[in-house]
């Protein structure tokens, strides 16, 4: 079974503007249309106000000053201050509205991505580094925030400002306008080169950031192994190389920006100088007024500023298109079939007691019918089958045990039963229903799974126990007491409110295993799945857990993976897996009497293994 892998960042760059992606992206802004409309309205007002200041300047120089009209000067000064205040208010409001828009869109998009990730198959996570997925939820979504806060809306405002200023300049004097616009082709050429260079730098930065995130996630998760094998210096050097590559990519981007803006400033200065040169003879011949030239100088500077900003916004748009393509590729990955229903609530303790009093059977019948499975060919001509023609039935009230050497396929059986993966051949039935026709939440709500590799979330102990069920504090305490976890919890400073570290690191492995048993008990499962569940506890606690399990298994269906065969001697049926096939099946006594694989495994563990004897 294969799962799609997210391409490396350098493989997904995106076009500068993709209509399909843009329509899909802007759909996230549709619920906030009022914010968009408000921001656009303020930008348009601010654009119009930019025209007022040059006109006021021309009036002061050409009319008020020559006439020595003090009242007109005061009036123009007050109008100028009023225009500045109105511009400030418009820009402040526009920034607030666009920032609010961007944050709300990011909130919605991140929530959708996280919800989607929780519904993807386990095979997907096998093939995609966690660090790269974190980059999708963080950095890529942040790039989309830039699009909404300082990209599209502000870009439309810049376009309006350019059109308005150009129209006014041509209306006042077309000759001076042409003199000022003589450098526009050079600005376009410079901006075009800038966009290409920044595009390459941006791709390089994103790629190297994703590699840093993936590296950090893996090393921080495996810090025990790093320190155990003295890998600190070697891993530090590898991180330093990744970090240096990221720094170099950023420095290239900084270099491009450091060159672009001075070049644009020089071209703007050339344009102003051209305007003055063209204006001087006309002013001298009294064809043009000094006030008009002063107004033109202000208009020209206001014209080149949004022109310069548009190039930067074009880059923002391009970054957002690349980020949105990566995000939507993730969102387009198909979820597992039948994942649309909510997990059913577990029954309350009173309901469980009433069901037990009535003698109800709480288990389910699990049937594997000629199941074949492999994890994917990975380019090989023939798949490596992990399970080959596996068939068995586990019934309510019975315990089915799976034994065999490492890699025989024991854990894969449970992974298929929980639909972490789907078999390539055969079928798996629960109470006669193919599990592929069941909602995932419905299927998984039936099972309580105690793994050998225990995972606890950072949070208090009570929330980890009631993970799958809305239980009261009394019911949580009852579940812990059933497996002896309450003694451990009482020793902790805050009892059930004691906060665990990441992955439950603040308690021992054995204590984590006890808490995982309490979690399984609290879920009141019809199907109990145990994967070497008592491997990390001492003999005394194991005996207590076995007594609790005897009560817990009553009426339920239990499938147990065991490496220590002494823990499953009372199982109703034992399946011996060897290279993905069921080689033997039966009860403990019968299998010992058959003198086959199981008997040899048992003698090996009890010290009765003869010299030279081995599994085959």
N, C-alpha and C positions, 0 to 999 in steps of 0.2 A: 504494500500500500504506500503510495507516495503522497506527499503533501507539498503544496506550492511553497517556494522560498521567495522571500522578498528580494528583488534585485539589489546589488550593490548600488550605492548612491551614484557612482560614476556612470552607471548604465541607464539611469533615469534622470535626464536633464530637463526635458520639456521644451516646447517652443515658447517664444516670447509671449504669445497670446494664443490660447486654444479655446475656441468658442464653446466646445462641449464641456471642458473643465470649468470654464468661467460660469456657464449657466448653472452647473451643479454647485459650484462654490457660492455663487451669489444667492442661491436658494436659502442658504443659512442666514442671510441678512433679511430675508423676506418678512419674518416675524417682527423685525425691528424697522419697518419701513418709515415710521415716524421719526426715528433717530436719523435715518439717511436723509429724509426730506428736510428736517431741521438743519442738519449740517450743511446741506447744499444751499439752502436759503441764506444762511449766514455767510457762506463763502461768496455767493453772488453779491450780497450787500457790501461785503468787504472789498470785492473787486471794483464795484462802482465808486466806493469811497476813495480808492486809490487815485481815481481820476480827479477828485475834487481838489487835492492839495496842489498839483501843478497849476490848475486853473486859478486858484487863489493866489499862488505865487505870481502868476502873470498879471493879475489884476492889481496886486500891490505895487509891482515894479512899473507897470505901464500907466496906471491910473492914479492910485492913491498917493504914491511918492511924488510924482511930478506936480500933482495938484496940491500937495501938502495938506491932504484931507485927513486930519487926525481921527475924526470919527470913523471914516472908512478903514483906516489902519486898525483901529480898535476892533471894529466889526469883523474885519478879515482875520485878525489874530484870534478872536474868540471863536470864529467859525473853524479856524485851523485846529485849535485845541479841541473843539467839539468833534471834529472829524477824527482826530487822533483817539479820543476817548471812545467814539463809536467803533473805530477799527479794533481797538483793544478788546472791547466787549464782544465783537463778532468773532475775533480770533480765539478768545478765551472760550466762548460758547461752542465754537466749532471743534476745538481740541477736546473739550469735555464730552461732546456728543459722539465724536468719532472714537475716542478712547473707550467710552461706554459700549459702543457698538462692537468694537474689536474684542473687548473682554467677554461680552455676552456670546458672541460667535465662538470664541475659543472655549468657553465653558460648555456650550452645546456640543461642539465637535469633539472635545476631549472625552466628554461623557459617552458620546456615541462610539468612539473608538474603543474605550475601555469595555463597554458593554459588548461590543462586537468581539473583542479579543477573548472575553470569557466564554464565548460560544464557539470558538474555533476548536478543531480537533487537536488532540494531544500530538498527533503526527506533525501538525504545523509547527508546534513549539520545539519538536525534535530537530527541525531543519532550519530554524531561524533564531539567531542569537538574541538573547533578551535585551542586550544593550542597543541593538538596532531597533527593536520595537519601542524601547524607551525614547529613542531619538524621534520616532514618529509622533509620539504623544506629546513630547516637549518641544524640541527645536523646530520641527516641521510645522506644528500648529502655531508656534510663535511667529514663524515667517508669514503665515496667513494673517495673524494679528496685525503685522506691519502693513499688509495690503489694505486692510480696512481702516486703520488709524491714520496712515500717512500716504496711502497709495491712491486708490481709486477716487475717493471723494475729493481729497486735496488735489489730485491731478485734474479732475473736472473743473475745480476752482481755478487752477492755473491756466487751463485752456480758455476759460471765460475771460480771465484777466488779460491774456495775450490778445484775444480778439477785440476786447473793449479798448485796450490801449492802442492797438494798431489802427482801429477805426478812428479814434480821436486824433492820433498823430497825422493820419492822411487827411482828416477833415481840416486840421489847422494849417498844415503845410506839407504837401506831398514831396517837395524837393528835399527838405530836411529829413523826411522819413526815409527816402531812398538812400540818402547819405549815411544815415544811422544803420540801415539794414544791410549795408554792403558786406558786413562781416558775418551775416547769418549763415551763408554756405560753409564758411570755415568752422563756425560753431557746430553746425550739423555734422561735418566731417569729424571734428574732435569728439563729439558726443557718440558718434557711431563707433569709433575706435575704443572709446571708454567702455561702451556697453559690451563689446566683445571681450575685452580684457577682464572686466569685472565678472562677466558670466563665467569665464574659465576659473577665476579665483574663487568665486562663490562655490562652484562645483567641487573644487579641491578642498575648500574649508569644510563643506558639509560631509564629504567622504571621510575626511580625517577625524571629524568630530564623532561620526558614527563608530569609527574604529576605536576611538578612545573610550566611548561609552561601553562598547562590547567588552573591551579589555578590562575596564574597571569592574564591571559587573561580575565577570568570571573570577577575577583575582580576589575581590573582596568577599565573594561567596566562598571561595576556597582558601581563605586566609590561614586556616589551620594547617592545610597541606603546604602552603608556601613557607610558613614558619617551621614546620616539622622537618622539611627537607632543606632548610637553609637557602631558600630561593630568593630571599629579600633583595640581594644585590643584583642578581640576574634579572628579576622581574622589574626592579627599579630602572635598570638600563633599558629594558624593552619599553617601559612606559616613557622614559626620557626621550627615546627615539620617536615614539608616536607623538609626544607632546611637542618636540622640536619640529616635526613635520607640520603639525597644526599651526605652530607659531610662524613658521616660514610661509605657509599659505596665507595667513593673516597679514604678514608683512608685505607680501606681494600685493594684496588688496589695498593696504595702506599706501603703498607706493603709487598705485594707479590713481587713487583719490588725490594724493599729494601732488601729482602732476596735472590732473584734470582741472581742478579748481583754479590754480594759478593761471593756466592757459586760458580758461574762460574769462578770468578777470582781466588778463591782458587784452583779449579780443574785445571785451566790453569797453576798456579804456580806449582802444583804437577806434571803436565806434563813436564814442563821445568826442574824441579828437577830430574825427572826420566831420561830425556834426558841427563842431565849432568852426573848423576851416571853411565849411560850406556856408556857414551863417555870417562870418565876419564881413565879406564884401557886401552882402545884402543889408546888413545892419548899417554899414557905413553909408550906403546909398539910401538909407531910410525906407527901404522896401520892407524890412523886417524889424520888429521891435526887440529890445533887450529882454523884455518880459517873456516874449514868445520863445526866445532861445533858452532862457532859464527853465521855462516850463518843459521844453523839449528835453533838456538834460535830465530832468526828473523823470519824465515819461520813459526815456530810453533806458535809464537804470532800472526802473520798475519793469520794463519789458524783458530785459535780459535775465533778471532774477528768476522769474517763473520758467523761462526757457532753460536755464541751468537746472532748476529743480525738476523739470519734466524728465530730463535724462536720468536723474537719480531715481525718479518714480518709475521710469521704464524698467530699471534694474530691479526695483522692488516688485513690480508686476511679474518679471521673469522669474525671480526667486519664488514668488508665490505659486506660479504655474508649476514649477518643478516640485515644490513641496506638496501642492495639492495632488499632483499626479502620483507621488509616492503614497500619500494618505489614502487616496481613493483606490489605489491598487490593493492596499490592505483591506479597506472596507468592502471591496468587491470579491474578496476571497470567500468562497461559499461556506456557509456554516454547515455543521452536521445536520443531517435530515432529522426532523422531528424534535427540534430544540425549542419550540415556541411556547411551551406551557410552563406555568409557574410550578415550582416544587411544592408538593402537598405538605401541609403541616403534619408533624408527627402527632400521634395520639397522646393525650395527657396521661399522667400516671394513674388517675382514677379509671380512665377508659381501659388502660392496660390491665389493671387489677380485675376489672369487671370481665374483660375478655378471658383472662386466665381462669377466673372462677367458673365461667361457662364452659371451660374446656375447649375453647376454640383453637383450631390449628392456625398458627400465624405465619407459617412458612409458605414457600412457593416451590413449584417443581421446575427445576432447571435442566434443560436437555441440550446437549451438544450433538449435532448430527453430521458426521463426516466432515469436520471442520479442518480446513487447510488455511495456513496463514504464513505470509512473509512480510518483512518490513520494507520491501522495495528492492529493486534490482541494482540501483545505483550504477547503472551502466553495464552491469554484467549480463552476459547472454542468457543465463538461466538464474531464476530466483533461488535464494537459499531459504528453504522452507523451515520455519521455526516449529510449526505444528503440521502433522501429516495424518489426515484421516482420523482425528480425535472424536470419539463418540462416548457419551456417558449420560447418566441421569442421576440427579440429586433430588431427593424427595423431602417434603416437610418432616421435621423431627429427626432427620438423619444427618450424620456428619460424613462428608466425603473428603478424604485426604489425598493430596498430591505430593508425591515424593520423587526424587531423582537427582542426578548430578546437576551442578551449576550449568545453566544454558539449555536444560532439557525442555524448557517451555512452560514451566509451572506458573510463573507470574504472568506470562502472556495469556494464559487461560482466563485469569481474572481481568486482565486489561480488555480482552475481547468481550467478556460478560458485561462489563461496565460501559462498553462501546467507546473506550478510548481509541480503539481501532476497530475496523470491520474486516471480517475474514474474506479471503478471495473466493473460497469455495465453502459449501456447506451452510448450515444454519444453526442459530442458537435460539432456543425457545424458552420463554418463561410462562408457565401455566398454559402452554400450548400456543402462545402468541410469539411470532417472530419479533425479536427485540428491535429490528430495523423499522417495524411498524409502530413502535411505541415512542411516545415523547421521551426525550432523554431525561427530563426532570422526573417523569413518572417512573422510569426504570431505576434511576439512581436513588430515588427516595425509598426504594425497597431495600437497599443494601446498607449495611454498616461495614466499613472497610478499615481494618487495623493493619497498617503497613509496617514493614520492617524499618523503612526510612521514614521516620515520623516527622510531620511538618506541623508546627504550631505557629499561629500568627502572633505578631506583636500586639499585645492587649492583655486584659486581665484573664485570669484562669476561668472564671464563670463564662465569659463570652466564648472562649475556646471550647468549652464543654457543650454549650447549647448551640454550637455552630449551625447545626442543621434543623433545630427545633426551637420554637418559641416557648421555652420552659420557664417556670417560676424558679426563684432561688431555692425553694424547698426541693423541687424536682431535680435541680442540678446537684444539690447536696446528696440526694438519694442515689443518683446515678454514680457519683463518686464513691459513696459508701459501699455500693455493691461490688466494686472491684478493689476496695482497700485504698483508693486514692485519697480518701478524706484524711487519713493519718498524715500523709505527706503534706497536704494542703494546710492542715492546722499548724504545721511547724513553720510555715512561711509568715513573714511579718504582717501581711494584710489578708491572709487567708484567701478566700475566693476572689478578693479584689486585688490580689498581688499581680503586678504587671510583669509579663514575660518580655524578655528581650527578643530581638529578631530571630525567627525560627525557634523560639523557645529556649534561647541560649542561656538564660539565667537559671535553669534547672538541669539536673543530670539527665542522661539518656534514659535511664530506667524510670525516672519520674515522668519524663515525657511520654514513655510508653504507657504508664498507668493512666495518664490524662487522655491518651488516645483511646484506651479501653473505655474510660468514663464517657467519652464523646460518642463512642459506638453504642453504649448502653442507653444513653440519653436519646438517641435517634429512634430507639425501639424498632430495629429493622426486622423485616421478614426474612432477609437473606443476610447471613453473617459471613464475611470474608476475612480470613486471618492469614496474613503473610508472615510466617515465622514470628508471631506476635509477641512471644515471651522471650525473645532472644537477648534482651538487654536488661532483664530483671534477675534478681538473685533467687535462689531456690525457695526461700520462705515466701517471698511475694508471689513467685510463680505458682506455688501450691495454692495460695489464696485466690489468685486469678483463675486457676483451673476450677476451683470450687464455684466461683462466680460464673464462669463460663458454662459449667454444667447446668446451672439454673437458666442462664441466658439462652442456651441452645435449645431448651425444652420447647418443642412445638415449632421451632424455626428450622430453616435449611442452613446448614453450615458447610462451607468449603474452606479447608485449611491447607495451607502450604507448610510443609515441615521439613527442616533439615535435621533436627533432632528427632529421631524416630520414636523415642520414648514418649513424646507428647501426643502421639496419635495411635497408640496401640489399641485404644477403645473405639476407634472410628468404625462406622458401619461398613464402609468400603474404602479401600486404599488403591489408588491408581499409581502405577510405577511408570513414569515417563522416561524415555531414553531416546535422545536425538529427535524429539518432537513426536514420538509415537508411544502409544500405550502398550508396553510390553507385558505387563502383568496387572491383574486386578483381583481383589478379594479382601478378606479380613486378615488381621495380623497373624493369627495362628496358622491360617491356611497358606499364606504366602511364605511363612517360615518353613512350613513343611514341604513346599515346592522346591526349595533349595535353588532358587533362581536369583535374579538381580536383587530383589528386596532382601532375601536372606543374606546375601553377601554384604549389602549396605548395612544391615543390622549388626552383623558380626564385626564389621569394620568399626562401627561406633561403640560397640561393647567390648572391644579389645580381643575378640575371638578370631580376628582375620588371620588366616594362615599365611606363612611366608610364601611370596610369589603369586598369591591369589590376587586377582584384580578384576575390576568391572570391564565388560566388553560390550 
